[in-house]
Amino acid sequence: MKILPVSLWLHAPEAEVAFRGDRPLMRSTLRRQVAALATRLAAAPGKRWALCFDDSYRFCVALLAAWYAGKTPVIPGHCRARPLEEMRAALDGVVSDMPLDITLPHLLWREDESSDALPPLPDDAALVLFTSGSTGVPRAVHKPLAVMERETQWLAERWGEQATACRFIASVSHQHLYGLSFRLFLPMALSRPFAAQQIVYSEQLTQLARHAPYAFISSPAFLRRLDAPLAAPPCALVISAGGALEEEAARSAQQALGCCVNEIYGSTETGVIAWRQRDGDAGDWRAFPAVHLEKTATDRWHVRSALIPDPGGWPLDDRLVMSAVGRFQLAGRHDRVVKIEEKRVSLSEVERRVMALPGVIDAAALTITRGGRCAVAVVVQLDAPPPAAELSRLKRGWRGQLHPWLEPVALPRYWRVVESIPVTSQSKRAWTQIEELFHVAG
């Protein structure tokens, strides 16, 4: 299927490119806003500008404006002031549609428009995303525009016909690669309008206009919460990514939305790797045609594709069990990055932040499941044992101090204070003993 490159999409004939509620947002307005913001950005010093937007339409304007201004847009994956300040060595400024308490140069969104002609889009246009590494330190991932458009071509070949008359809506953020690729790049390439605002609650689905079918870009967490009797609008395409969706939840989502769920497997570093359609099959993942999976001598898997710059491919943190050529099942992870509510949480990062708290000299983070919900738990060793009566106050204080640094799902829900964290005879974490500390209520 033929798709429109970003530069041609921006200069295509007048049409609705996005919508905010019932209000259509037109290409001519977007083009003039891109020109105005590009002028502001071109006059600003430095090259690396972070984009922090709640609104996908405004984010799209800022992304294009950064490229036309000769800047490299940086997508930090969050819109929190303190981590942005911590990233200042990697940033020259921030563009946002919200006030931020930062010392970095900050361009706040304005509804400016300009009729100035835009220069050619740079051949080396690229963006940078930040993702959690296994060490807990955010890792920069460089994505050329050409790679983003190649991935979009793959997606259009797989789902373009289903989405040809759709309006795109999403319950996921454009601040991560999945939302960026499916919520923004795919509708642009197919010349379909996308929602400026994110769907946060199931009830918002019932308020959508019903004059056209929708392509719904969602997550397992959102789809699990859908009620089967929900009066959702007709969907011609439903995509889910960020974690596996259980078969029962997939069936319920299909009943509520009127079409089966397609799931995506991939990562920020690799782009899309595989997909599966939850229509009653065995649940095997199918690699995209141009993706090659190889098992190494150390029993790890590597993926090679045109979306990965290194010809040697990228090592996967997941364990794969092959069931047929190009098809596989997932069987757990090797590293310490876990998924909670479909968000990547680095346990190493949690430990690093906890160990920065006053009085903490060591910490071990893990996940535990209670009542069907997975949450972060932390064992801490302090420089002095606190009075038992003070523990509850301490834990509340710790969570408050961690809040500016960690996503809500990464904030530890369960705590244990010990004299020393259990280790094995080889001085490695004794995880079995650490887990046992949480077998009692508390």
CORCORPE-V451336 format. One record per residue. N is the residue number from 0. RES is the residue in three letters. PSI is psi in whole degrees, 0 to 359 (999 if undefined). Layout:
n=N res=RES psi=PSI
n=N res=RES psi=PSI
//
This chain:
n=0 res=MET psi=135
n=1 res=LYS psi=137
n=2 res=ILE psi=161
n=3 res=LEU psi=124
n=4 res=PRO psi=158
n=5 res=VAL psi=316
n=6 res=SER psi=321
n=7 res=LEU psi=325
n=8 res=TRP psi=317
n=9 res=LEU psi=330
n=10 res=HIS psi=14
n=11 res=ALA psi=170
n=12 res=PRO psi=160
n=13 res=GLU psi=134
n=14 res=ALA psi=165
n=15 res=GLU psi=124
n=16 res=VAL psi=338
n=17 res=ALA psi=173
n=18 res=PHE psi=145
n=19 res=ARG psi=101
n=20 res=GLY psi=233
n=21 res=ASP psi=359
n=22 res=ARG psi=120
n=23 res=PRO psi=145
n=24 res=LEU psi=121
n=25 res=MET psi=155
n=26 res=ARG psi=320
n=27 res=SER psi=320
n=28 res=THR psi=315
n=29 res=LEU psi=316
n=30 res=ARG psi=317
n=31 res=ARG psi=325
n=32 res=GLN psi=325
n=33 res=VAL psi=315
n=34 res=ALA psi=319
n=35 res=ALA psi=314
n=36 res=LEU psi=326
n=37 res=ALA psi=322
n=38 res=THR psi=316
n=39 res=ARG psi=317
n=40 res=LEU psi=322
n=41 res=ALA psi=330
n=42 res=ALA psi=351
n=43 res=ALA psi=143
n=44 res=PRO psi=161
n=45 res=GLY psi=167
n=46 res=LYS psi=330
n=47 res=ARG psi=107
n=48 res=TRP psi=124
n=49 res=ALA psi=141
n=50 res=LEU psi=119
n=51 res=CYS psi=97
n=52 res=PHE psi=140
n=53 res=ASP psi=327
n=54 res=ASP psi=123
n=55 res=SER psi=327
n=56 res=TYR psi=312
n=57 res=ARG psi=323
n=58 res=PHE psi=316
n=59 res=CYS psi=316
n=60 res=VAL psi=313
n=61 res=ALA psi=321
n=62 res=LEU psi=311
n=63 res=LEU psi=319
n=64 res=ALA psi=320
n=65 res=ALA psi=316
n=66 res=TRP psi=315
n=67 res=TYR psi=337
n=68 res=ALA psi=1
n=69 res=GLY psi=18
n=70 res=LYS psi=166
n=71 res=THR psi=109
n=72 res=PRO psi=134
n=73 res=VAL psi=129
n=74 res=ILE psi=101
n=75 res=PRO psi=349
n=76 res=GLY psi=1
n=77 res=HIS psi=173
n=78 res=CYS psi=39
n=79 res=ARG psi=134
n=80 res=ALA psi=312
n=81 res=ARG psi=316
n=82 res=PRO psi=329
n=83 res=LEU psi=318
n=84 res=GLU psi=322
n=85 res=GLU psi=335
n=86 res=MET psi=9
n=87 res=ARG psi=333
n=88 res=ALA psi=338
n=89 res=ALA psi=1
n=90 res=LEU psi=149
n=91 res=ASP psi=347
n=92 res=GLY psi=177
n=93 res=VAL psi=136
n=94 res=VAL psi=131
n=95 res=SER psi=166
n=96 res=ASP psi=25
n=97 res=MET psi=150
n=98 res=PRO psi=141
n=99 res=LEU psi=134
n=100 res=ASP psi=79
n=101 res=ILE psi=157
n=102 res=THR psi=349
n=103 res=LEU psi=151
n=104 res=PRO psi=136
n=105 res=HIS psi=118
n=106 res=LEU psi=117
n=107 res=LEU psi=141
n=108 res=TRP psi=136
n=109 res=ARG psi=151
n=110 res=GLU psi=44
n=111 res=ASP psi=150
n=112 res=GLU psi=150
n=113 res=SER psi=144
n=114 res=SER psi=7
n=115 res=ASP psi=144
n=116 res=ALA psi=142
n=117 res=LEU psi=144
n=118 res=PRO psi=170
n=119 res=PRO psi=146
n=120 res=LEU psi=130
n=121 res=PRO psi=141
n=122 res=ASP psi=331
n=123 res=ASP psi=23
n=124 res=ALA psi=134
n=125 res=ALA psi=167
n=126 res=LEU psi=165
n=127 res=VAL psi=127
n=128 res=LEU psi=150
n=129 res=PHE psi=135
n=130 res=THR psi=157
n=131 res=SER psi=125
n=132 res=GLY psi=170
n=133 res=SER psi=343
n=134 res=THR psi=350
n=135 res=GLY psi=350
n=136 res=VAL psi=126
n=137 res=PRO psi=138
n=138 res=ARG psi=134
n=139 res=ALA psi=133
n=140 res=VAL psi=117
n=141 res=HIS psi=126
n=142 res=LYS psi=103
n=143 res=PRO psi=148
n=144 res=LEU psi=324
n=145 res=ALA psi=324
n=146 res=VAL psi=319
n=147 res=MET psi=319
n=148 res=GLU psi=328
n=149 res=ARG psi=317
n=150 res=GLU psi=318
n=151 res=THR psi=323
n=152 res=GLN psi=317
n=153 res=TRP psi=315
n=154 res=LEU psi=321
n=155 res=ALA psi=323
n=156 res=GLU psi=328
n=157 res=ARG psi=317
n=158 res=TRP psi=3
n=159 res=GLY psi=319
n=160 res=GLU psi=321
n=161 res=GLN psi=328
n=162 res=ALA psi=6
n=163 res=THR psi=334
n=164 res=ALA psi=14
n=165 res=CYS psi=155
n=166 res=ARG psi=136
n=167 res=PHE psi=129
n=168 res=ILE psi=162
n=169 res=ALA psi=145
n=170 res=SER psi=7
n=171 res=VAL psi=159
n=172 res=SER psi=148
n=173 res=HIS psi=357
n=174 res=GLN psi=1
n=175 res=HIS psi=161
n=176 res=LEU psi=319
n=177 res=TYR psi=307
n=178 res=GLY psi=321
n=179 res=LEU psi=314
n=180 res=SER psi=313
n=181 res=PHE psi=328
n=182 res=ARG psi=336
n=183 res=LEU psi=301
n=184 res=PHE psi=319
n=185 res=LEU psi=311
n=186 res=PRO psi=325
n=187 res=MET psi=313
n=188 res=ALA psi=327
n=189 res=LEU psi=0
n=190 res=SER psi=45
n=191 res=ARG psi=142
n=192 res=PRO psi=145
n=193 res=PHE psi=152
n=194 res=ALA psi=133
n=195 res=ALA psi=329
n=196 res=GLN psi=145
n=197 res=GLN psi=142
n=198 res=ILE psi=119
n=199 res=VAL psi=323
n=200 res=TYR psi=148
n=201 res=SER psi=325
n=202 res=GLU psi=334
n=203 res=GLN psi=333
n=204 res=LEU psi=324
n=205 res=THR psi=343
n=206 res=GLN psi=358
n=207 res=LEU psi=147
n=208 res=ALA psi=154
n=209 res=ARG psi=28
n=210 res=HIS psi=356
n=211 res=ALA psi=154
n=212 res=PRO psi=163
n=213 res=TYR psi=151
n=214 res=ALA psi=117
n=215 res=PHE psi=115
n=216 res=ILE psi=110
n=217 res=SER psi=194
n=218 res=SER psi=159
n=219 res=PRO psi=320
n=220 res=ALA psi=317
n=221 res=PHE psi=317
n=222 res=LEU psi=328
n=223 res=ARG psi=332
n=224 res=ARG psi=355
n=225 res=LEU psi=140
n=226 res=ASP psi=134
n=227 res=ALA psi=321
n=228 res=PRO psi=2
n=229 res=LEU psi=133
n=230 res=ALA psi=66
n=231 res=ALA psi=155
n=232 res=PRO psi=165
n=233 res=PRO psi=133
n=234 res=CYS psi=131
n=235 res=ALA psi=345
n=236 res=LEU psi=131
n=237 res=VAL psi=125
n=238 res=ILE psi=140
n=239 res=SER psi=142
n=240 res=ALA psi=166
n=241 res=GLY psi=350
n=242 res=GLY psi=166
n=243 res=ALA psi=143
n=244 res=LEU psi=126
n=245 res=GLU psi=152
n=246 res=GLU psi=318
n=247 res=GLU psi=318
n=248 res=ALA psi=324
n=249 res=ALA psi=319
n=250 res=ARG psi=317
n=251 res=SER psi=319
n=252 res=ALA psi=321
n=253 res=GLN psi=319
n=254 res=GLN psi=321
n=255 res=ALA psi=324
n=256 res=LEU psi=346
n=257 res=GLY psi=5
n=258 res=CYS psi=159
n=259 res=CYS psi=160
n=260 res=VAL psi=134
n=261 res=ASN psi=129
n=262 res=GLU psi=150
n=263 res=ILE psi=137
n=264 res=TYR psi=129
n=265 res=GLY psi=193
n=266 res=SER psi=171
n=267 res=THR psi=320
n=268 res=GLU psi=326
n=269 res=THR psi=343
n=270 res=GLY psi=197
n=271 res=VAL psi=142
n=272 res=ILE psi=313
n=273 res=ALA psi=171
n=274 res=TRP psi=163
n=275 res=ARG psi=150
n=276 res=GLN psi=122
n=277 res=ARG psi=74
n=278 res=ASP psi=31
n=279 res=GLY psi=3
n=280 res=ASP psi=190
n=281 res=ALA psi=355
n=282 res=GLY psi=16
n=283 res=ASP psi=146
n=284 res=TRP psi=142
n=285 res=ARG psi=120
n=286 res=ALA psi=143
n=287 res=PHE psi=150
n=288 res=PRO psi=326
n=289 res=ALA psi=13
n=290 res=VAL psi=135
n=291 res=HIS psi=125
n=292 res=LEU psi=132
n=293 res=GLU psi=137
n=294 res=LYS psi=134
n=295 res=THR psi=174
n=296 res=ALA psi=341
n=297 res=THR psi=16
n=298 res=ASP psi=25
n=299 res=ARG psi=161
n=300 res=TRP psi=141
n=301 res=HIS psi=147
n=302 res=VAL psi=135
n=303 res=ARG psi=136
n=304 res=SER psi=169
n=305 res=ALA psi=352
n=306 res=LEU psi=353
n=307 res=ILE psi=121
n=308 res=PRO psi=328
n=309 res=ASP psi=120
n=310 res=PRO psi=341
n=311 res=GLY psi=354
n=312 res=GLY psi=194
n=313 res=TRP psi=133
n=314 res=PRO psi=135
n=315 res=LEU psi=143
n=316 res=ASP psi=352
n=317 res=ASP psi=150
n=318 res=ARG psi=130
n=319 res=LEU psi=144
n=320 res=VAL psi=111
n=321 res=MET psi=134
n=322 res=SER psi=341
n=323 res=ALA psi=173
n=324 res=VAL psi=119
n=325 res=GLY psi=2
n=326 res=ARG psi=146
n=327 res=PHE psi=168
n=328 res=GLN psi=153
n=329 res=LEU psi=139
n=330 res=ALA psi=48
n=331 res=GLY psi=181
n=332 res=ARG psi=157
n=333 res=HIS psi=329
n=334 res=ASP psi=192
n=335 res=ARG psi=21
n=336 res=VAL psi=122
n=337 res=VAL psi=165
n=338 res=LYS psi=124
n=339 res=ILE psi=122
n=340 res=GLU psi=38
n=341 res=GLU psi=9
n=342 res=LYS psi=139
n=343 res=ARG psi=123
n=344 res=VAL psi=120
n=345 res=SER psi=114
n=346 res=LEU psi=331
n=347 res=SER psi=321
n=348 res=GLU psi=318
n=349 res=VAL psi=314
n=350 res=GLU psi=318
n=351 res=ARG psi=319
n=352 res=ARG psi=320
n=353 res=VAL psi=319
n=354 res=MET psi=346
n=355 res=ALA psi=353
n=356 res=LEU psi=145
n=357 res=PRO psi=132
n=358 res=GLY psi=349
n=359 res=VAL psi=126
n=360 res=ILE psi=345
n=361 res=ASP psi=154
n=362 res=ALA psi=147
n=363 res=ALA psi=124
n=364 res=ALA psi=145
n=365 res=LEU psi=175
n=366 res=THR psi=144
n=367 res=ILE psi=155
n=368 res=THR psi=126
n=369 res=ARG psi=133
n=370 res=GLY psi=31
n=371 res=GLY psi=3
n=372 res=ARG psi=133
n=373 res=CYS psi=138
n=374 res=ALA psi=163
n=375 res=VAL psi=136
n=376 res=ALA psi=148
n=377 res=VAL psi=135
n=378 res=VAL psi=129
n=379 res=VAL psi=145
n=380 res=GLN psi=126
n=381 res=LEU psi=162
n=382 res=ASP psi=344
n=383 res=ALA psi=135
n=384 res=PRO psi=130
n=385 res=PRO psi=155
n=386 res=PRO psi=142
n=387 res=ALA psi=324
n=388 res=ALA psi=343
n=389 res=GLU psi=352
n=390 res=LEU psi=315
n=391 res=SER psi=317
n=392 res=ARG psi=320
n=393 res=LEU psi=314
n=394 res=LYS psi=319
n=395 res=ARG psi=319
n=396 res=GLY psi=320
n=397 res=TRP psi=314
n=398 res=ARG psi=320
n=399 res=GLY psi=321
n=400 res=GLN psi=332
n=401 res=LEU psi=340
n=402 res=HIS psi=319
n=403 res=PRO psi=343
n=404 res=TRP psi=331
n=405 res=LEU psi=148
n=406 res=GLU psi=152
n=407 res=PRO psi=321
n=408 res=VAL psi=343
n=409 res=ALA psi=349
n=410 res=LEU psi=127
n=411 res=PRO psi=131
n=412 res=ARG psi=331
n=413 res=TYR psi=139
n=414 res=TRP psi=147
n=415 res=ARG psi=133
n=416 res=VAL psi=125
n=417 res=VAL psi=161
n=418 res=GLU psi=324
n=419 res=SER psi=145
n=420 res=ILE psi=128
n=421 res=PRO psi=137
n=422 res=VAL psi=162
n=423 res=THR psi=179
n=424 res=SER psi=341
n=425 res=GLN psi=13
n=426 res=SER psi=25
n=427 res=LYS psi=161
n=428 res=ARG psi=131
n=429 res=ALA psi=83
n=430 res=TRP psi=329
n=431 res=THR psi=315
n=432 res=GLN psi=323
n=433 res=ILE psi=317
n=434 res=GLU psi=324
n=435 res=GLU psi=336
n=436 res=LEU psi=340
n=437 res=PHE psi=9
n=438 res=HIS psi=346
n=439 res=VAL psi=152
n=440 res=ALA psi=146
n=441 res=GLY psi=999
//
